[in-house]
């Protein structure tokens, strides 16, 4: 399975990373960081639809991205139209790098989420050091106690967490953990197929009381055209995380503007 391979390779990468910079050193750097985090939560909580524009070089399902514009131009467009930025830092399957996130950090004032397969406190400390404002925690690769521990560590470092689910069982687990931002991945993490109805199906499981208390919903993956945004508007998601179509667009800014207008016009 693809997810198993990714996690296996991530464990190898972690051993190598700790040989270069030990856990103790990375922790010390994170605790000494004086950079004030930019609230990822607040960027998604404001009225209307928020868009998280993603930067990635490749993906297992799509292959290499057909980039039409430079990194600088893309981040400029994101900064002028999106509400947050997602940066892939996974090396082996997405061609990501912490270097990309550090470059983007110098180009924008938007909050940045480190999108990776986080399984170890080392990665949380590293996220703080490289300038991330939030991290992704994936229920499919973490036990409840692991997710809770990583969540609490991130919170102590003033990092927000996008806590991702992709089926009913994972949603039940997440609702019991008291997290603030739930991401619903429309992509099956085992075979990487897409079903946009996943967001509607799982969003219906979130009690209205939690939404009223400020729990946010992010729909991830699968948006390629305006009709996809119409489908997702029924879920009352606070934000959409969009990658491939924005990476391959000649004008991400225009596309984001269109998606927001379509969402608002169809939202119940």
WOMOZI-V345473 format. One line per field, one symbol per residue. phi: phi as a letter, one per 40 degrees, with the letter a starting at -180 (. if undefined). psi: psi as a letter, one per 20 degrees, with the letter a starting at -180 (. if undefined). Layout:
BEGIN
phi = ???
psi = ???
END
This chain:
BEGIN
phi = .ccccccdccccccccccccbcdccccccccccbccccccdcccccdgcbbbcbbacaaccbgcccccbcdcccccccccacbabbbcbcccbbfcacccccccdcbabccbbccabcbaddccdcdccchcbabcbbdcbbcdcccccccccdcccgbcbcbcbaaccccdcccccgcbbbbbccccccbgcbaccdccccccccddccccchcbbbcbggcbadccccdccccfccabcbbdcccbccbdccccdcccccdccbcc
psi = qggggghghhhghhggghhgorgggggggghipjppqpohghhhirqapqpopqoqhrqhhhbpqmphrrgghghggghihrirppppjpghijkrqhhgghghhiiqjqqppooanpiqhghgghgghijqirrppohijprghgggghghgghhjkprpooprjrgghggghhiikrhoppooipoihikqpohigggghhiioqhhhhhijpqppppqiohrhhhhggihiikqhqpopeghhhjqhnhghggggggggghhip.
END
